[in-house]
């Protein structure tokens, strides 16, 4: 299983950014404490339920009608890989680059690797609970501030690492990326709702799980 996961992750990674030469320094994370940098491909795991942040080319039947975002129980699901250039990407106006570490409080974007759309939110209502809808929107050359999220590390950590508990706060609305055990019964049967809520709760904590992690770029 470990070898199979590594092969899948590397295959997905190479297919995404081979032209930029990222693959030569990538490695699969196998232990806690691995630092997360711009360009890393990973899955985000909801701490309490262990479901992975997931998207697929299925629109919401209500609200914005944009591409839906859910929590998915299957660890081996390729649609749960999130990428921006490879996964975590800076907002356009910064000078951050591939291989840079990411400090708590940094504004980032997350791009879904398969569909190339950005993790997004706005003031539409989520389908199950009526909280704030979280969707996927845009593409490689189409992104706006609705795709911007502030990384907040819980505890004393300064830079984002695999074993750290983190939250993502939406810049435009202030909502926290959130999930719970309320599940869809029809099109996305068995998958749980992902939404935004306006305050810190136990259910808006996430961890970096499986992934292909890039080493920190050394500075001279």
The 8 nearest C-alpha neighbors of each residue, nearest first, counted from 0:
[[1, 3, 2, 4, 5, 75, 6, 7],
 [2, 0, 4, 3, 5, 6, 29, 27],
 [1, 3, 5, 4, 0, 6, 7, 8],
 [4, 2, 0, 6, 1, 5, 7, 8],
 [3, 5, 7, 1, 6, 2, 8, 0],
 [4, 6, 2, 8, 3, 7, 9, 1],
 [7, 5, 3, 9, 4, 8, 10, 2],
 [8, 6, 10, 4, 5, 9, 11, 3],
 [7, 9, 5, 11, 10, 6, 12, 4],
 [8, 10, 12, 6, 11, 7, 13, 5],
 [11, 9, 7, 13, 8, 12, 6, 14],
 [12, 10, 14, 8, 9, 13, 7, 15],
 [11, 13, 9, 15, 14, 10, 8, 16],
 [14, 12, 17, 10, 15, 11, 16, 9],
 [13, 15, 11, 12, 16, 10, 17, 9],
 [14, 16, 12, 13, 17, 11, 85, 112],
 [17, 15, 18, 19, 13, 14, 21, 12],
 [16, 18, 13, 20, 19, 15, 14, 22],
 [19, 17, 16, 20, 21, 15, 13, 14],
 [18, 20, 17, 16, 21, 22, 15, 84],
 [21, 19, 17, 18, 22, 23, 16, 24],
 [22, 20, 19, 23, 16, 24, 17, 25],
 [23, 21, 25, 24, 20, 13, 17, 12],
 [22, 24, 21, 25, 20, 26, 17, 213],
 [23, 25, 22, 213, 21, 26, 214, 20],
 [26, 24, 213, 22, 212, 23, 211, 21],
 [27, 25, 211, 212, 28, 213, 24, 214],
 [28, 26, 211, 212, 210, 29, 5, 25],
 [27, 29, 30, 210, 212, 211, 26, 33],
 [30, 28, 27, 31, 209, 33, 210, 26],
 [31, 29, 28, 32, 33, 161, 162, 27],
 [30, 32, 162, 33, 161, 29, 28, 160],
 [31, 33, 161, 162, 160, 34, 30, 163],
 [34, 32, 161, 160, 31, 35, 28, 30],
 [33, 35, 160, 159, 32, 161, 36, 100],
 [36, 34, 160, 159, 100, 33, 212, 39],
 [37, 35, 100, 98, 99, 39, 101, 38],
 [36, 38, 97, 87, 98, 88, 39, 99],
 [37, 39, 85, 97, 86, 87, 84, 36],
 [38, 40, 212, 86, 213, 85, 37, 36],
 [41, 39, 86, 211, 210, 85, 82, 81],
 [42, 40, 210, 80, 209, 81, 211, 39],
 [41, 43, 80, 208, 209, 79, 207, 210],
 [42, 44, 207, 52, 51, 206, 208, 205],
 [45, 43, 51, 206, 205, 49, 50, 46],
 [46, 44, 205, 49, 50, 47, 48, 51],
 [47, 45, 205, 49, 204, 48, 44, 206],
 [46, 48, 49, 45, 202, 204, 201, 179],
 [47, 49, 50, 45, 46, 180, 179, 44],
 [50, 48, 45, 46, 44, 47, 51, 72],
 [51, 49, 72, 71, 70, 48, 45, 44],
 [52, 50, 44, 71, 70, 43, 53, 45],
 [53, 51, 70, 43, 79, 69, 44, 71],
 [54, 52, 79, 69, 70, 68, 71, 78],
 [53, 55, 68, 78, 67, 69, 79, 56],
 [54, 56, 57, 78, 67, 66, 53, 114],
 [55, 57, 66, 58, 54, 114, 67, 113],
 [56, 58, 66, 55, 67, 59, 54, 65],
 [59, 57, 66, 65, 67, 64, 60, 56],
 [58, 60, 64, 67, 61, 65, 66, 57],
 [61, 59, 64, 58, 62, 126, 63, 65],
 [62, 60, 59, 64, 63, 126, 125, 124],
 [61, 63, 123, 64, 124, 59, 125, 60],
 [64, 62, 65, 123, 61, 59, 132, 60],
 [63, 65, 59, 58, 62, 61, 60, 66],
 [66, 64, 58, 63, 59, 134, 67, 136],
 [67, 65, 58, 135, 57, 134, 56, 59],
 [66, 68, 134, 58, 59, 57, 54, 65],
 [69, 67, 54, 134, 53, 193, 133, 135],
 [70, 68, 193, 53, 192, 191, 54, 190],
 [69, 71, 191, 52, 50, 51, 190, 53],
 [70, 72, 50, 51, 190, 73, 53, 69],
 [73, 71, 50, 74, 51, 70, 190, 49],
 [72, 74, 75, 76, 71, 50, 51, 79],
 [73, 75, 76, 72, 51, 71, 50, 79],
 [76, 74, 73, 77, 4, 79, 7, 78],
 [75, 77, 78, 73, 74, 79, 80, 71],
 [78, 76, 79, 80, 75, 113, 7, 11],
 [79, 77, 80, 76, 53, 54, 55, 113],
 [78, 80, 53, 77, 52, 42, 76, 51],
 [81, 79, 42, 78, 41, 77, 112, 111],
 [80, 82, 111, 112, 86, 110, 41, 42],
 [86, 83, 81, 85, 110, 112, 111, 40],
 [84, 82, 86, 110, 85, 88, 87, 109],
 [83, 85, 38, 86, 82, 88, 16, 87],
 [84, 86, 82, 38, 83, 40, 39, 87],
 [82, 85, 87, 83, 40, 39, 38, 81],
 [86, 88, 37, 83, 109, 38, 82, 108],
 [87, 89, 83, 108, 37, 107, 86, 84],
 [90, 88, 107, 95, 108, 91, 93, 87],
 [89, 91, 107, 92, 93, 108, 88, 106],
 [92, 90, 93, 89, 94, 88, 95, 142],
 [91, 93, 90, 94, 89, 95, 106, 107],
 [94, 92, 95, 91, 90, 89, 96, 106],
 [93, 95, 96, 92, 89, 91, 90, 99],
 [96, 94, 93, 89, 99, 97, 37, 88],
 [97, 95, 99, 98, 94, 37, 89, 88],
 [96, 98, 37, 38, 99, 36, 95, 216],
 [99, 97, 216, 215, 36, 37, 214, 213],
 [100, 98, 36, 97, 216, 37, 215, 96],
 [99, 101, 36, 215, 35, 98, 158, 102],
 [102, 100, 158, 159, 36, 99, 105, 103],
 [103, 101, 158, 157, 105, 159, 104, 100],
 [102, 104, 151, 152, 105, 150, 157, 158],
 [103, 105, 150, 151, 149, 102, 106, 152],
 [106, 104, 149, 150, 103, 102, 107, 101],
 [105, 107, 149, 148, 147, 150, 104, 90],
 [108, 106, 89, 148, 90, 88, 147, 149],
 [107, 109, 88, 147, 146, 87, 89, 148],
 [110, 108, 87, 83, 118, 117, 82, 86],
 [111, 109, 83, 117, 82, 81, 116, 115],
 [112, 110, 81, 115, 82, 116, 113, 114],
 [111, 113, 82, 115, 81, 114, 110, 80],
 [112, 114, 115, 111, 78, 80, 55, 77],
 [113, 115, 116, 112, 111, 56, 55, 138],
 [116, 114, 111, 112, 138, 113, 110, 139],
 [117, 115, 138, 136, 137, 135, 111, 114],
 [118, 116, 110, 135, 136, 109, 119, 146],
 [119, 117, 135, 109, 146, 134, 110, 136],
 [120, 118, 146, 134, 135, 145, 133, 117],
 [119, 121, 133, 145, 134, 132, 146, 122],
 [120, 122, 123, 132, 145, 131, 172, 119],
 [121, 123, 131, 124, 132, 120, 172, 130],
 [122, 124, 62, 132, 121, 131, 63, 125],
 [125, 123, 129, 131, 132, 130, 62, 126],
 [124, 126, 132, 129, 130, 131, 127, 128],
 [127, 125, 129, 128, 124, 61, 62, 132],
 [128, 126, 129, 125, 192, 181, 183, 182],
 [129, 127, 130, 125, 126, 124, 181, 192],
 [128, 130, 125, 124, 127, 126, 131, 132],
 [129, 131, 125, 124, 128, 195, 196, 194],
 [132, 130, 195, 124, 125, 194, 122, 123],
 [131, 133, 125, 124, 194, 123, 120, 195],
 [134, 132, 120, 194, 119, 68, 195, 193],
 [133, 135, 67, 119, 68, 66, 120, 65],
 [136, 134, 118, 66, 117, 119, 116, 67],
 [135, 137, 116, 117, 119, 134, 65, 66],
 [138, 136, 141, 116, 142, 117, 135, 139],
 [137, 139, 116, 141, 115, 140, 142, 117],
 [138, 140, 141, 115, 116, 137, 142, 117],
 [141, 139, 138, 142, 137, 115, 116, 143],
 [140, 142, 137, 138, 139, 143, 136, 116],
 [143, 141, 137, 140, 138, 146, 144, 117],
 [142, 144, 145, 146, 141, 147, 137, 119],
 [143, 145, 146, 147, 171, 142, 170, 119],
 [144, 146, 143, 119, 147, 120, 171, 121],
 [147, 145, 119, 144, 118, 143, 108, 117],
 [148, 146, 144, 108, 145, 170, 107, 169],
 [149, 147, 169, 168, 106, 107, 170, 167],
 [148, 150, 106, 168, 167, 105, 104, 107],
 [151, 149, 167, 104, 105, 103, 166, 106],
 [152, 150, 103, 166, 104, 165, 167, 149],
 [153, 151, 165, 103, 164, 156, 154, 166],
 [154, 152, 164, 165, 151, 155, 156, 163],
 [155, 153, 156, 152, 164, 163, 157, 165],
 [154, 156, 157, 153, 152, 158, 163, 103],
 [155, 157, 154, 158, 152, 153, 159, 163],
 [156, 158, 102, 103, 155, 159, 152, 101],
 [159, 157, 102, 101, 103, 156, 160, 100],
 [160, 158, 35, 101, 34, 102, 103, 163],
 [161, 159, 34, 35, 33, 32, 163, 162],
 [160, 162, 207, 33, 32, 163, 31, 34],
 [161, 163, 31, 32, 160, 206, 164, 207],
 [164, 162, 160, 161, 165, 206, 159, 152],
 [163, 165, 206, 153, 205, 204, 152, 162],
 [166, 164, 152, 205, 151, 153, 204, 163],
 [165, 167, 151, 204, 150, 205, 203, 168],
 [166, 168, 150, 149, 176, 175, 148, 151],
 [169, 167, 175, 149, 148, 174, 173, 170],
 [168, 170, 148, 173, 174, 172, 171, 175],
 [169, 171, 148, 173, 147, 172, 168, 149],
 [172, 170, 169, 145, 173, 144, 147, 121],
 [171, 173, 174, 170, 169, 121, 122, 120],
 [174, 172, 169, 170, 168, 171, 197, 175],
 [175, 173, 197, 196, 195, 169, 172, 168],
 [176, 174, 168, 195, 196, 167, 177, 169],
 [177, 175, 195, 167, 203, 194, 168, 174],
 [178, 176, 203, 194, 195, 193, 202, 175],
 [177, 179, 193, 192, 202, 194, 203, 45],
 [178, 180, 181, 202, 192, 191, 177, 48],
 [179, 181, 191, 182, 48, 178, 192, 190],
 [182, 180, 191, 179, 192, 183, 127, 178],
 [183, 181, 191, 190, 189, 192, 180, 184],
 [182, 184, 188, 187, 190, 189, 185, 191],
 [183, 185, 188, 189, 182, 187, 186, 190],
 [184, 186, 188, 187, 183, 189, 182, 190],
 [187, 185, 188, 184, 183, 57, 189, 190],
 [188, 186, 185, 183, 190, 189, 184, 69],
 [187, 189, 184, 185, 183, 190, 186, 182],
 [190, 188, 182, 183, 184, 187, 191, 71],
 [191, 189, 71, 182, 70, 188, 187, 183],
 [192, 190, 182, 70, 181, 69, 183, 180],
 [191, 193, 69, 178, 182, 181, 70, 194],
 [194, 192, 178, 69, 177, 70, 68, 133],
 [193, 195, 133, 132, 177, 131, 125, 178],
 [194, 196, 131, 176, 174, 175, 177, 130],
 [197, 195, 174, 175, 198, 130, 131, 177],
 [196, 198, 174, 175, 173, 195, 199, 172],
 [197, 199, 196, 200, 175, 174, 173, 203],
 [198, 200, 203, 175, 201, 197, 196, 202],
 [201, 199, 202, 203, 198, 204, 177, 196],
 [200, 202, 203, 204, 199, 47, 46, 177],
 [203, 201, 200, 204, 177, 178, 179, 47],
 [202, 204, 177, 201, 200, 176, 166, 175],
 [203, 205, 166, 165, 202, 46, 164, 201],
 [206, 204, 45, 46, 165, 44, 164, 166],
 [207, 205, 44, 164, 43, 208, 165, 163],
 [206, 208, 43, 161, 42, 44, 41, 209],
 [207, 209, 42, 43, 44, 206, 210, 41],
 [210, 208, 42, 41, 28, 207, 211, 43],
 [209, 211, 41, 40, 27, 212, 28, 42],
 [210, 212, 27, 40, 26, 39, 28, 25],
 [211, 213, 39, 26, 25, 27, 210, 28],
 [212, 214, 25, 39, 98, 36, 24, 26],
 [215, 213, 98, 216, 212, 24, 25, 36],
 [214, 216, 98, 99, 100, 217, 36, 213],
 [217, 215, 98, 99, 214, 218, 100, 97],
 [216, 218, 215, 219, 98, 99, 214, 100],
 [219, 217, 216, 215, 99, 98, 100, 96],
 [218, 217, 216, 215, 99, 98, 100, 96]]
